[in-house]
Amino acid sequence: MEQLTQKLGSGEMVIQELPIPQLSSGMILVKNHFSLISAGTEGTTVKTARKSLIGKAKERPQQVKQVLDTLKTKGVVQTYRAIMKKLDAYSPLGYSCAGEVIDVADDVTGFKVGDKVACAGAGYANHAEVVAVPVNLCVKLHDDADLQLACYNTVGAIALQGVRQADMRLGETCAVIGLGLIGEIVCRLLRASGINVVGIDISEAAVNAAKSTCVDLGLPRNTPGIEEQISAYTDGLGVDAVIITAGTSSLDPINFAGAICRKKGRVVVLGAVPTGFERNPYWYKKELELRMSCSYGPGRYDLKYEENGIDYPAPYVRWTEKRNMEAFQQLVYSGKIDLSPLTTHRFKFEDAPKAYDIIARRLEPYLGIVLEYDANKEHQRKAMTIAGNVALKDINIGFIGAGSYAQSNLLPYLPSEGEVGRICVMTNSGTTSKRVAEKFHFAQCTSSENDIINNKDINTLFIATRHNTHAKYVIDGLKAGKNVYVEKPLCLKMDELVEIQQLCEEKRCGVMIGFNRRFSPLTPIVKREMGNGKMSMIYRINAGYIPSSSWIQDPKVGGGRILGEVCHFIDLMAYMCGSNPVQVSASVLPDPEGLNDTVNILVDFSNGSTGVVSYYANGPKSLPKEYFEVFSSGKAAILCDFKSCKIYGSSVKTHKLSVQDKGQKEMMQAFFKSLKDGSMPIPLDEIFSVTKATFAVLKSIQQAGAPVRF
């Protein structure tokens, strides 16, 4: 299928062939008939991409700060990779579309193949022939719905949420500042609600257009005596509310809103404007109320709602983003609001770059710009060839999952193409799959794991997906007779671990997990200096806060931070003392969200060694993240953030690295070496015992800190 993409680095915009998106749990696959270009949001993105690197930096100062922070901790190479990954990526455009359902995930109800739908969401409702969208970002339409009008879905929901925030009553008056596309829709919604509408814009043409369709009083912003005219229109009271839909860096809209609003009125910020209003003479004396309107409505930016499909109960949250979309579509279908005058341009999908030229270069007046797709075109899910035939080697790899971590810490360390066959890569996004395949020279990219699992040429499987899929792909890979590398954690459930253990015994395939810290250049130094035998260890991790809305904290997806991250630290202790963990007890700092991510864990090892993992999510960013102390037989060692270590004995030995090195390169080298000599870098019994230890930590927390032996 074809999709419109742009590179942030060069600004290059192309329609390119990509794999059909992966159909994940809770999603539907939609063949687009129409999609809407949001001239404001997308226009800004396109203009930024076309600027120089200095221009981009000025546009995004917060990201520049992040780059500098990364440079301090990870060095030039890792920082460069992170920057280039962003600049070279194929970025999808679009977030509002309409079409027909062509497939649904097994767990989806309420949608079926053939349904007409309208979709929303950046990264989902893209300008593409086929899109995969979560169910809470889709609404079902009537069979005879006009899909060209329905593709206004997202901007319509945004406008409707702004109107809801204004909380107007029949017969009241609302001023709308900014008569672009969203402003025009806001005006239509207000009039359909029995509200008197005053429209203001810096463009006289925009005001004149609105006068004929959706405002009762239209005034250019520079109209002499504009405040007095609005006061006279409202019989001296002032407007009951103001909705600001303009996008500007000027403070004029927020201050002007204060001037024209009645005492105790409301001002709703829907557009991208600063809110540093002048306290006097209006805002303070009138006791005005400022409200923010968040995108499509409640549920926006909540991954549990948008990705996991967990709805808010209607009696308590009457208007979610999905219910806003449904209400908007019903208003359009019933004819209570007329969107047809808003479409000023309509392009065939293959001509989409011309549409963006109109926006970026302001070649002519525009409002609603719609892209039309070939609805009769058939689409098949199949692997896409990138580099032609690749000569097979002794080791031939397939990659499932290739996000930020894999692109920075795994893929750059693959052996040369002369040593290893790079066969196929898959991510849940066609844009990422193709870009990774091109950059790292894979022969194919795909959106189906079956193209990798069932490919007999592939004998080694890499898994770097979200945690809840690890076990499935490991099991499928082992059943297919492949060697497997999987990022931590190995699995999220004990029954998954049992099945993996059984398959390892049956298949005799190599299994490796991404416990990279034991491969850091400093780790062997500490181990060599401390020797063997019983040890006491303290591992303090200043993990930092991750909100409960993150997929990592979701027990079903990320497994939480103990399963997802603490396994790293227990593994390093096991490696250091040369013994497997056999018992844990855990004491957690209670928190309202029940995240269990500030915890002290006592670990007992089979050789009598003990260790304490102090994993804290409540510390400052200024403190180094990892601090590991080891004590044994009159010696001690301190490993600080994998940048330096000190060995204390009869004298003090210091070892330093120029930048932090957590061992990913050395880990990858060890894994590929093991594929040749048949001995995995981490013995299976160590992988399994560390995994059991993390399960036992959760059980100990549930049992109020009681020791759990395994």
C-alpha positions as CSV (number, residue, x, y, z in Angstrom):
1,M,0.0,0.0,0.0
2,E,1.0,3.6,-0.5
3,Q,1.5,6.3,2.2
4,L,2.5,9.9,2.4
5,T,5.7,10.5,4.4
6,Q,8.1,13.2,5.1
7,K,11.7,13.1,6.5
8,L,12.2,15.6,9.3
9,G,15.8,16.1,8.4
10,S,15.5,17.0,4.7
11,G,11.8,17.9,4.5
12,E,11.5,15.5,1.6
13,M,7.9,14.5,1.1
14,V,7.1,11.4,-0.9
15,I,4.3,8.9,-1.5
16,Q,6.0,5.5,-1.1
17,E,5.1,1.8,-1.1
18,L,5.0,0.4,2.4
19,P,3.8,-2.8,4.1
20,I,0.2,-2.8,5.3
21,P,0.2,-1.8,9.0
22,Q,0.2,-4.5,11.6
23,L,-3.2,-5.4,12.9
24,S,-2.6,-5.5,16.6
25,S,-5.0,-6.4,19.4
26,G,-7.9,-4.0,19.8
27,M,-7.5,-2.5,16.3
28,I,-9.3,-2.4,12.9
29,L,-7.8,-2.1,9.5
30,V,-9.4,0.6,7.3
31,K,-9.1,1.3,3.5
32,N,-9.2,5.0,3.2
33,H,-11.6,6.7,0.9
34,F,-10.8,10.3,2.0
35,S,-8.5,12.0,4.5
36,L,-8.3,15.6,5.6
37,I,-5.2,17.8,5.7
38,S,-5.1,19.9,8.8
39,A,-3.5,23.0,7.4
40,G,-2.6,24.4,10.9
41,T,-1.1,21.4,12.6
42,E,0.4,19.6,9.5
43,G,1.4,22.9,7.9
44,T,3.6,23.7,10.9
45,T,5.1,20.2,10.8
46,V,5.9,20.5,7.1
47,K,7.4,24.0,7.4
48,T,9.6,23.0,10.3
49,A,10.9,20.0,8.4
50,R,11.8,22.2,5.5
51,K,14.0,24.5,7.7
52,S,17.7,24.2,8.3
53,L,19.0,22.3,11.3
54,I,19.5,25.7,13.1
55,G,15.9,26.6,12.2
56,K,14.6,23.2,13.6
57,A,16.6,23.8,16.8
58,K,15.0,27.2,17.3
59,E,11.6,25.7,16.8
60,R,12.2,22.9,19.4
61,P,14.4,24.2,22.2
62,Q,13.2,21.5,24.6
63,Q,14.4,18.8,22.3
64,V,17.8,20.6,22.0
65,K,18.1,20.4,25.8
66,Q,17.4,16.7,25.6
67,V,20.1,16.2,23.0
68,L,22.6,18.1,25.2
69,D,21.6,15.9,28.2
70,T,22.1,12.8,26.1
71,L,25.5,14.0,25.0
72,K,26.7,14.4,28.6
73,T,25.7,10.9,29.6
74,K,26.0,8.7,26.5
75,G,28.6,10.5,24.4
76,V,28.8,11.6,20.8
77,V,28.1,8.3,19.0
78,Q,24.9,7.4,20.8
79,T,23.7,11.1,20.6
80,Y,24.4,11.1,16.9
81,R,22.5,7.9,16.4
82,A,19.5,9.2,18.3
83,I,19.4,12.5,16.3
84,M,19.8,10.8,12.9
85,K,17.1,8.2,13.8
86,K,14.7,11.2,14.2
87,L,15.9,13.1,11.2
88,D,16.1,10.2,8.8
89,A,12.8,8.5,9.8
90,Y,9.8,8.5,7.5
91,S,7.3,10.5,9.5
92,P,3.7,9.8,8.7
93,L,1.4,12.8,8.1
94,G,-2.3,13.1,8.7
95,Y,-4.7,12.4,11.6
96,S,-8.3,12.5,10.2
97,C,-9.7,10.1,7.7
98,A,-12.8,8.0,6.6
99,G,-13.2,4.7,4.7
100,E,-14.3,1.1,5.0
101,V,-13.2,-1.7,7.4
102,I,-11.2,-4.4,5.6
103,D,-10.1,-6.4,8.7
104,V,-10.6,-6.5,12.5
105,A,-8.5,-8.0,15.3
106,D,-9.8,-11.1,16.9
107,D,-10.8,-9.3,20.2
108,V,-12.7,-6.5,18.5
109,T,-16.5,-6.3,18.7
110,G,-18.7,-3.6,17.3
111,F,-17.0,-3.5,13.9
112,K,-17.1,-5.8,10.9
113,V,-15.6,-5.9,7.5
114,G,-17.5,-3.6,5.2
115,D,-18.5,-1.0,7.8
116,K,-18.0,2.6,6.9
117,V,-15.9,4.4,9.6
118,A,-14.3,7.7,10.5
119,C,-10.9,7.6,12.2
120,A,-8.7,9.9,14.3
121,G,-5.3,10.0,15.8
122,A,-1.8,11.1,14.8
123,G,0.2,8.0,13.9
124,Y,-3.0,6.1,13.2
125,A,-5.4,8.0,10.8
126,N,-2.6,8.8,8.4
127,H,-2.7,9.9,4.8
128,A,-2.3,6.3,3.6
129,E,-4.3,3.8,1.5
130,V,-4.7,1.5,4.5
131,V,-4.5,2.5,8.2
132,A,-4.7,0.5,11.5
133,V,-6.6,2.3,14.2
134,P,-7.6,1.4,17.8
135,V,-11.3,1.0,18.3
136,N,-11.7,4.0,20.6
137,L,-10.4,6.2,17.8
138,C,-12.9,4.9,15.3
139,V,-16.6,5.6,14.9
140,K,-19.1,3.6,12.8
141,L,-21.0,5.6,10.2
142,H,-24.3,5.1,8.5
143,D,-24.1,3.0,5.3
144,D,-25.0,6.0,3.2
145,A,-22.8,8.5,5.0
146,D,-20.8,10.9,2.8
147,L,-17.2,9.9,3.5
148,Q,-15.8,13.1,2.1
149,L,-17.6,15.0,4.9
150,A,-16.9,12.3,7.4
151,C,-13.1,12.7,7.0
152,Y,-13.4,15.9,8.9
153,N,-13.8,13.7,12.0
154,T,-10.8,14.8,14.0
155,V,-11.0,18.5,13.6
156,G,-14.8,18.2,14.2
157,A,-14.2,16.5,17.5
158,I,-11.6,19.1,18.5
159,A,-14.0,21.9,17.7
160,L,-16.8,20.2,19.6
161,Q,-14.7,19.7,22.7
162,G,-13.9,23.5,22.6
163,V,-17.6,24.2,22.5
164,R,-18.3,21.9,25.4
165,Q,-15.6,23.6,27.4
166,A,-17.3,27.0,26.8
167,D,-20.5,25.5,28.5
168,M,-22.9,27.8,26.6
169,R,-26.6,28.2,27.2
170,L,-29.4,28.8,24.6
171,G,-29.5,32.4,23.6
172,E,-26.1,33.4,24.8
173,T,-23.3,34.9,22.7
174,C,-19.9,33.5,22.0
175,A,-17.0,35.2,20.2
176,V,-14.7,33.0,18.1
177,I,-11.2,34.4,17.6
178,G,-9.7,32.7,14.5
179,L,-11.8,31.7,11.5
180,G,-9.7,29.1,10.0
181,L,-10.9,25.5,9.5
182,I,-11.5,24.7,13.2
183,G,-12.9,28.2,13.9
184,E,-15.4,27.8,11.1
185,I,-16.6,24.4,12.5
186,V,-16.8,25.9,16.0
187,C,-19.1,28.6,14.6
188,R,-21.3,26.1,13.0
189,L,-21.6,24.0,16.1
190,L,-22.4,27.1,18.2
191,R,-25.2,28.2,15.8
192,A,-26.6,24.7,15.7
193,S,-26.9,25.0,19.6
194,G,-28.8,28.3,19.4
195,I,-25.9,30.5,20.3
196,N,-25.3,33.9,18.8
197,V,-21.8,33.9,17.2
198,V,-19.3,36.8,16.8
199,G,-16.5,35.9,14.5
200,I,-13.1,37.7,14.5
201,D,-10.0,37.1,12.4
202,I,-7.0,39.1,11.2
203,S,-8.0,38.1,7.6
204,E,-10.9,40.2,6.1
205,A,-11.4,37.4,3.5
206,A,-11.9,34.8,6.3
207,V,-14.4,37.1,8.0
208,N,-16.4,37.7,4.8
209,A,-16.5,33.9,4.2
210,A,-17.8,33.3,7.6
211,K,-20.4,36.0,7.4
212,S,-22.2,34.2,4.7
213,T,-22.4,30.9,6.5
214,C,-21.8,30.7,10.2
215,V,-21.5,34.0,12.1
216,D,-24.1,36.6,13.2
217,L,-21.5,39.4,13.5
218,G,-18.2,39.2,11.7
219,L,-15.4,41.7,12.3
220,P,-11.7,41.9,11.1
221,R,-9.5,42.3,14.2
222,N,-8.2,45.7,13.0
223,T,-11.8,47.1,12.7
224,P,-11.8,50.6,14.3
225,G,-13.9,50.6,17.5
226,I,-14.2,46.8,17.4
227,E,-14.7,46.5,21.2
228,E,-17.4,49.0,21.2
229,Q,-19.2,47.3,18.3
230,I,-19.2,44.0,20.2
231,S,-20.4,45.7,23.3
232,A,-23.2,47.3,21.4
233,Y,-24.1,43.9,19.8
234,T,-24.5,42.4,23.3
235,D,-26.4,45.4,24.7
236,G,-23.4,46.5,26.7
237,L,-23.0,43.1,28.5
238,G,-20.1,41.6,26.6
239,V,-20.0,38.1,25.1
240,D,-20.7,35.3,27.5
241,A,-17.7,33.3,26.3
242,V,-14.8,33.5,24.0
243,I,-13.3,30.5,22.1
244,I,-9.8,31.1,20.8
245,T,-9.1,28.9,17.8
246,A,-6.2,31.1,16.4
247,G,-2.6,29.9,16.3
248,T,-0.1,32.6,17.0
249,S,2.7,33.6,19.4
250,S,1.1,36.9,20.0
251,L,-0.6,37.8,23.3
252,D,-3.3,39.8,21.5
253,P,-6.0,37.0,21.3
254,I,-5.9,36.3,25.1
255,N,-5.9,40.0,26.0
256,F,-8.6,40.9,23.5
257,A,-10.7,38.0,24.8
258,G,-10.5,39.7,28.2
259,A,-11.6,43.0,26.8
260,I,-14.8,41.7,25.0
261,C,-15.9,39.1,27.6
262,R,-18.6,39.9,30.1
263,K,-17.9,39.9,33.9
264,K,-17.5,36.3,35.1
265,G,-17.4,35.0,31.6
266,R,-15.3,32.2,30.2
267,V,-12.4,32.1,27.8
268,V,-11.5,28.8,26.2
269,V,-8.1,28.2,24.6
270,L,-8.5,25.7,21.8
271,G,-5.7,27.0,19.5
272,A,-2.0,27.3,20.1
273,V,-1.7,30.7,21.7
274,P,0.2,31.9,24.8
275,T,-1.8,32.5,27.9
276,G,0.3,35.1,29.7
277,F,-2.6,37.6,29.8
278,E,-2.4,41.1,31.4
279,R,-4.1,40.8,34.8
280,N,-5.5,44.3,34.6
281,P,-7.7,46.0,33.5
282,Y,-10.0,43.1,32.4
283,W,-9.1,39.6,33.7
284,Y,-8.9,40.5,37.4
285,K,-11.7,43.0,37.6
286,K,-14.1,40.8,35.6
287,E,-13.1,37.6,37.5
288,L,-12.8,35.8,34.1
289,E,-12.4,32.0,33.9
290,L,-9.7,30.5,31.7
291,R,-10.3,27.0,30.4
292,M,-8.1,24.8,28.2
293,S,-9.6,22.5,25.6
294,C,-7.6,19.3,25.2
295,S,-7.8,18.0,21.7
296,Y,-10.7,15.6,21.0
297,G,-11.8,15.3,24.6
298,P,-11.4,13.0,27.7
299,G,-9.4,10.0,26.8
300,R,-6.9,11.9,24.7
301,Y,-3.3,11.0,25.6
302,D,-4.5,8.2,27.9
303,L,-3.0,5.0,26.5
304,K,-5.4,2.8,28.5
305,Y,-8.2,4.5,26.7
306,E,-6.7,5.0,23.2
307,E,-4.6,1.8,22.9
308,N,-6.2,-0.6,25.3
309,G,-9.8,0.3,24.5
310,I,-10.8,0.9,28.1
311,D,-13.8,3.3,28.0
312,Y,-14.9,5.7,30.6
313,P,-18.4,5.1,31.9
314,A,-20.8,7.5,30.2
315,P,-22.7,8.4,33.4
316,Y,-19.5,9.8,34.9
317,V,-17.6,11.0,31.7
318,R,-20.4,11.9,29.4
319,W,-18.3,13.1,26.4
320,T,-15.1,11.2,25.7
321,E,-13.2,11.7,22.5
322,K,-15.0,8.9,20.8
323,R,-18.4,10.1,21.9
324,N,-17.5,13.5,20.7
325,M,-16.6,12.0,17.3
326,E,-19.9,10.1,17.2
327,A,-21.9,13.3,18.1
328,F,-20.1,15.3,15.4
329,Q,-20.7,12.7,12.8
330,Q,-24.4,12.6,13.7
331,L,-24.7,16.3,13.3
332,V,-23.0,16.1,9.9
333,Y,-25.2,13.1,8.7
334,S,-28.4,14.8,9.9
335,G,-27.6,18.0,8.1
336,K,-27.7,20.1,11.3
337,I,-24.2,21.4,10.4
338,D,-23.1,21.8,6.8
339,L,-19.4,21.2,6.1
340,S,-19.6,21.2,2.3
341,P,-18.6,24.9,1.9
342,L,-15.4,24.2,3.9
343,T,-13.7,22.0,1.2
344,T,-11.8,24.5,-0.9
345,H,-9.5,21.9,-2.5
346,R,-9.7,18.2,-3.4
347,F,-6.7,16.3,-4.6
348,K,-6.1,12.8,-5.8
349,F,-3.9,11.1,-3.2
350,E,-1.0,10.8,-5.6
351,D,-1.0,14.6,-5.9
352,A,-0.8,15.2,-2.1
353,P,2.6,17.0,-2.2
354,K,1.0,19.7,-4.3
355,A,-1.5,20.3,-1.6
356,Y,1.2,20.8,1.0
357,D,2.9,23.3,-1.3
358,I,-0.2,25.4,-1.3
359,I,-0.1,25.4,2.5
360,A,3.7,25.9,3.0
361,R,4.1,28.5,0.2
362,R,0.6,30.1,0.6
363,L,0.1,29.9,-3.1
364,E,-3.7,30.6,-2.8
365,P,-6.4,30.8,-0.2
366,Y,-7.5,27.5,1.3
367,L,-9.5,26.1,4.1
368,G,-10.4,22.4,4.0
369,I,-8.1,20.3,1.8
370,V,-9.2,16.7,1.2
371,L,-7.3,13.8,-0.3
372,E,-9.2,11.2,-2.4
373,Y,-8.1,7.6,-2.6
374,D,-8.8,4.9,-5.2
375,A,-11.5,2.9,-3.2
376,N,-11.4,0.1,-5.7
377,K,-7.8,-0.8,-5.3
378,E,-7.1,-4.1,-3.6
379,H,-4.4,-4.5,-1.0
380,Q,-2.5,-7.6,0.1
381,R,-0.5,-8.3,3.2
382,K,3.0,-9.5,2.0
383,A,6.6,-8.9,2.7
384,M,8.1,-6.1,0.7
385,T,11.5,-6.5,-1.1
386,I,14.0,-3.8,-0.3
387,A,17.5,-5.0,-1.3
388,G,16.8,-7.8,-3.7
389,N,18.2,-11.3,-3.1
390,V,20.7,-11.6,-0.2
391,A,23.3,-14.4,-0.2
392,L,22.5,-16.7,2.6
393,K,25.1,-17.3,5.3
394,D,25.5,-19.7,8.2
395,I,23.6,-17.1,10.3
396,N,20.5,-15.5,8.8
397,I,18.5,-13.1,10.9
398,G,15.0,-11.8,11.1
399,F,14.1,-8.8,13.4
400,I,10.7,-8.4,15.1
401,G,10.5,-5.0,16.6
402,A,12.9,-2.2,15.8
403,G,12.1,0.9,17.9
404,S,14.4,3.5,19.4
405,Y,16.3,1.1,21.6
406,A,16.9,-1.5,18.9
407,Q,18.0,1.1,16.4
408,S,20.5,2.7,18.8
409,N,21.8,-0.3,20.7
410,L,21.3,-3.6,18.8
411,L,21.1,-3.0,15.0
412,P,24.3,-0.9,14.8
413,Y,26.2,-3.8,16.3
414,L,25.1,-6.6,13.9
415,P,28.1,-8.3,12.2
416,S,28.9,-7.2,8.6
417,E,26.7,-8.3,5.8
418,G,29.5,-10.5,4.6
419,E,29.2,-12.5,7.9
420,V,25.4,-12.5,8.5
421,G,22.4,-12.6,6.2
422,R,20.0,-9.8,7.0
423,I,16.7,-11.3,5.7
424,C,13.6,-9.4,7.1
425,V,12.5,-6.8,9.6
426,M,9.1,-6.1,11.1
427,T,7.7,-3.3,13.2
428,N,4.1,-2.3,13.8
429,S,4.5,0.6,11.5
430,G,5.2,0.3,7.8
431,T,7.2,3.5,7.8
432,T,9.6,2.3,10.5
433,S,9.9,-1.2,8.9
434,K,10.9,0.2,5.6
435,R,13.3,2.8,7.0
436,V,15.0,0.2,9.2
437,A,15.3,-2.3,6.4
438,E,16.9,0.4,4.2
439,K,19.3,1.8,6.8
440,F,20.5,-1.6,8.1
441,H,20.4,-3.4,4.7
442,F,17.7,-6.0,5.3
443,A,16.4,-7.8,2.1
444,Q,12.7,-7.4,3.1
445,C,10.4,-5.6,5.5
446,T,7.0,-6.7,6.5
447,S,4.1,-6.1,8.9
448,S,3.4,-9.8,9.6
449,E,5.5,-11.9,12.0
450,N,4.6,-14.9,10.0
451,D,6.9,-13.7,7.2
452,I,9.8,-14.1,9.7
453,I,8.7,-17.0,11.9
454,N,7.8,-19.2,8.9
455,N,10.8,-18.1,6.7
456,K,13.0,-21.2,6.5
457,D,16.0,-19.1,5.4
458,I,15.9,-17.3,8.8
459,N,17.6,-19.3,11.6
460,T,18.1,-16.6,14.1
461,L,15.3,-14.4,15.5
462,F,15.6,-11.1,17.3
463,I,12.7,-9.9,19.4
464,A,12.6,-6.2,20.6
465,T,8.9,-5.6,20.9
466,R,6.7,-4.6,23.8
467,H,7.0,-6.9,26.7
468,N,3.7,-8.7,26.5
469,T,4.6,-10.1,23.1
470,H,8.1,-11.5,24.1
471,A,6.9,-14.9,25.2
472,K,4.7,-15.5,22.2
473,Y,7.5,-14.7,19.7
474,V,10.1,-16.7,21.7
475,I,7.8,-19.7,21.8
476,D,6.9,-19.4,18.1
477,G,10.6,-19.0,17.2
478,L,11.7,-22.0,19.2
479,K,8.9,-24.1,17.7
480,A,10.2,-23.1,14.3
481,G,13.7,-24.3,15.3
482,K,15.3,-20.8,15.4
483,N,17.9,-19.4,17.7
484,V,16.4,-16.6,19.7
485,Y,17.6,-13.3,21.1
486,V,15.0,-11.5,23.1
487,E,15.1,-8.2,24.9
488,K,14.3,-8.4,28.6
489,P,12.0,-9.5,30.1
490,L,11.8,-13.1,28.8
491,C,8.1,-13.3,29.6
492,L,5.4,-11.9,32.0
493,K,3.8,-15.1,33.3
494,M,5.0,-18.3,35.0
495,D,3.2,-20.6,32.6
496,E,5.0,-18.8,29.7
497,L,8.3,-19.5,31.4
498,V,7.4,-23.2,31.9
499,E,6.6,-23.6,28.2
500,I,9.8,-21.8,27.2
501,Q,11.9,-24.1,29.5
502,Q,10.3,-27.2,28.0
503,L,10.9,-26.0,24.4
504,C,14.5,-25.2,25.2
505,E,15.0,-28.8,26.3
506,E,13.2,-30.2,23.3
507,K,14.6,-28.0,20.5
508,R,18.1,-27.4,21.7
509,C,18.1,-24.0,20.1
510,G,20.1,-21.1,21.5
511,V,18.3,-18.6,23.6
512,M,19.8,-15.3,24.7
513,I,18.3,-12.4,26.7
514,G,19.4,-8.8,26.6
515,F,21.0,-8.7,30.1
516,N,23.7,-6.3,28.7
517,R,25.1,-5.0,32.0
518,R,27.2,-8.1,32.6
519,F,28.9,-7.3,29.3
520,S,29.9,-3.7,30.1
521,P,33.7,-3.3,29.8
522,L,33.9,-2.4,33.6
523,T,31.9,-5.4,34.8
524,P,34.6,-8.0,34.1
525,I,37.1,-5.8,35.8
526,V,35.1,-5.8,39.0
527,K,34.4,-9.5,38.8
528,R,38.1,-10.3,38.3
529,E,39.2,-8.1,41.2
530,M,36.6,-9.4,43.6
531,G,37.2,-13.1,42.8
532,N,34.8,-15.9,43.6
533,G,33.0,-16.8,46.8
534,K,30.4,-15.3,49.0
535,M,29.6,-11.7,48.5
536,S,27.5,-8.9,49.9
537,M,26.1,-6.5,47.3
538,I,24.1,-3.3,47.2
539,Y,22.6,-2.1,43.9
540,R,20.9,1.3,44.1
541,I,19.0,2.4,41.0
542,N,17.7,6.0,40.7
543,A,15.1,4.8,38.2
544,G,13.1,8.0,37.9
545,Y,9.4,8.5,37.6
546,I,7.3,6.9,34.8
547,P,3.6,7.8,34.9
548,S,1.0,5.1,35.3
549,S,-0.3,5.9,31.8
550,S,2.9,4.5,30.2
551,W,2.7,1.1,28.6
552,I,5.7,0.0,30.7
553,Q,3.5,0.4,33.9
554,D,0.6,-1.5,32.4
555,P,0.7,-5.0,34.0
556,K,-0.8,-6.5,30.8
557,V,1.6,-4.8,28.3
558,G,4.8,-3.8,30.1
559,G,4.4,-6.0,33.1
560,G,5.5,-3.2,35.4
561,R,9.0,-2.1,36.2
562,I,9.9,-5.0,38.4
563,L,9.4,-7.5,35.6
564,G,10.6,-5.1,32.9
565,E,13.7,-3.6,34.6
566,V,14.6,-5.1,37.9
567,C,15.6,-8.4,36.2
568,H,18.6,-6.5,34.8
569,F,20.0,-5.8,38.3
570,I,19.3,-9.2,39.8
571,D,21.1,-10.7,36.8
572,L,24.2,-8.5,37.3
573,M,24.3,-9.6,41.0
574,A,24.0,-13.3,39.9
575,Y,26.8,-12.9,37.4
576,M,29.0,-11.1,40.0
577,C,28.7,-13.7,42.7
578,G,28.6,-16.6,40.3
579,S,25.4,-18.1,41.8
580,N,21.7,-18.2,41.0
581,P,19.1,-16.4,43.2
582,V,17.0,-18.8,45.3
583,Q,14.9,-16.5,47.6
584,V,13.7,-12.9,47.6
585,S,11.8,-10.6,50.0
586,A,10.6,-7.2,49.0
587,S,9.5,-4.1,50.9
588,V,7.7,-1.5,48.8
589,L,7.0,2.2,49.5
590,P,3.3,2.6,49.2
591,D,2.0,4.9,46.5
592,P,-1.5,5.9,45.5
593,E,-1.2,4.4,42.0
594,G,0.1,1.0,43.3
595,L,3.0,1.0,40.8
596,N,5.5,-0.9,43.1
597,D,8.4,1.0,41.6
598,T,10.1,2.2,44.8
599,V,11.2,-1.0,46.5
600,N,13.9,-2.6,48.5
601,I,14.6,-6.2,47.5
602,L,16.7,-8.7,49.5
603,V,18.1,-11.5,47.3
604,D,19.6,-14.7,48.6
605,F,21.9,-16.7,46.3
606,S,22.6,-20.5,46.3
607,N,26.2,-20.0,47.4
608,G,25.3,-17.9,50.4
609,S,25.8,-14.5,48.8
610,T,23.3,-11.8,49.5
611,G,22.3,-8.6,47.6
612,V,20.0,-5.7,48.1
613,V,18.4,-4.1,45.1
614,S,17.2,-0.6,46.0
615,Y,15.0,0.4,43.1
616,Y,13.7,4.0,43.6
617,A,11.4,5.9,41.3
618,N,11.2,8.9,43.7
619,G,14.7,10.4,43.3
620,P,16.1,13.5,41.5
621,K,17.3,13.4,37.9
622,S,20.6,15.0,39.0
623,L,21.7,11.9,40.8
624,P,23.5,9.2,38.7
625,K,21.2,6.4,37.8
626,E,23.0,3.2,38.9
627,Y,25.4,2.6,41.8
628,F,26.7,-0.9,42.5
629,E,28.8,-1.9,45.6
630,V,30.3,-5.3,46.1
631,F,32.0,-6.5,49.3
632,S,34.0,-9.8,49.8
633,S,37.0,-11.0,51.8
634,G,38.4,-7.7,52.8
635,K,37.8,-6.1,49.4
636,A,35.2,-3.8,48.0
637,A,34.3,-2.4,44.6
638,I,32.1,0.4,43.5
639,L,30.7,0.6,40.0
640,C,29.1,4.0,39.2
641,D,26.8,4.4,36.3
642,F,29.0,2.2,34.0
643,K,31.4,5.1,33.6
644,S,33.8,4.4,36.4
645,C,34.7,1.8,39.0
646,K,37.0,1.7,42.0
647,I,38.5,-1.3,43.7
648,Y,39.3,-1.0,47.4
649,G,41.9,-3.4,48.9
650,S,45.4,-2.8,50.1
651,S,45.3,0.1,47.6
652,V,42.6,1.8,45.5
653,K,42.4,1.1,41.8
654,T,40.4,3.4,39.6
655,H,39.1,2.6,36.1
656,K,37.2,5.2,34.0
657,L,35.5,5.3,30.6
658,S,35.1,8.4,28.5
659,V,31.3,7.8,28.2
660,Q,28.8,5.5,29.8
661,D,29.0,1.9,28.3
662,K,26.3,-0.6,29.4
663,G,27.7,-3.4,27.3
664,Q,25.4,-3.7,24.3
665,K,28.1,-3.9,21.7
666,E,30.0,-6.6,23.7
667,M,26.8,-8.4,24.3
668,M,26.0,-8.6,20.6
669,Q,29.5,-9.7,19.8
670,A,29.2,-12.5,22.4
671,F,25.9,-13.7,21.1
672,F,27.0,-14.0,17.5
673,K,30.2,-15.7,18.5
674,S,28.1,-18.2,20.5
675,L,26.0,-19.0,17.5
676,K,29.2,-20.3,15.8
677,D,30.7,-22.2,18.8
678,G,27.3,-23.4,20.2
679,S,27.7,-22.1,23.8
680,M,25.3,-19.3,24.8
681,P,26.9,-16.3,26.7
682,I,24.3,-16.6,29.5
683,P,23.5,-20.1,30.7
684,L,19.8,-21.0,30.5
685,D,19.5,-21.8,34.2
686,E,20.7,-18.3,35.0
687,I,18.1,-16.7,32.7
688,F,15.3,-18.8,34.1
689,S,16.3,-18.3,37.8
690,V,16.5,-14.5,37.4
691,T,13.1,-14.5,35.7
692,K,11.7,-16.6,38.5
693,A,13.2,-14.1,41.0
694,T,11.3,-11.2,39.5
695,F,8.1,-13.1,39.7
696,A,8.9,-13.9,43.4
697,V,9.5,-10.2,44.1
698,L,5.9,-9.4,43.1
699,K,4.6,-12.3,45.2
700,S,6.6,-11.1,48.2
701,I,5.1,-7.6,47.8
702,Q,1.6,-9.2,47.7
703,Q,2.5,-11.1,50.9
704,A,3.6,-8.0,52.8
705,G,7.3,-8.6,52.4
706,A,7.4,-12.3,53.3
707,P,10.3,-14.3,51.9
708,V,9.5,-16.2,48.7
709,R,11.7,-19.2,47.8
710,F,11.7,-20.6,44.3
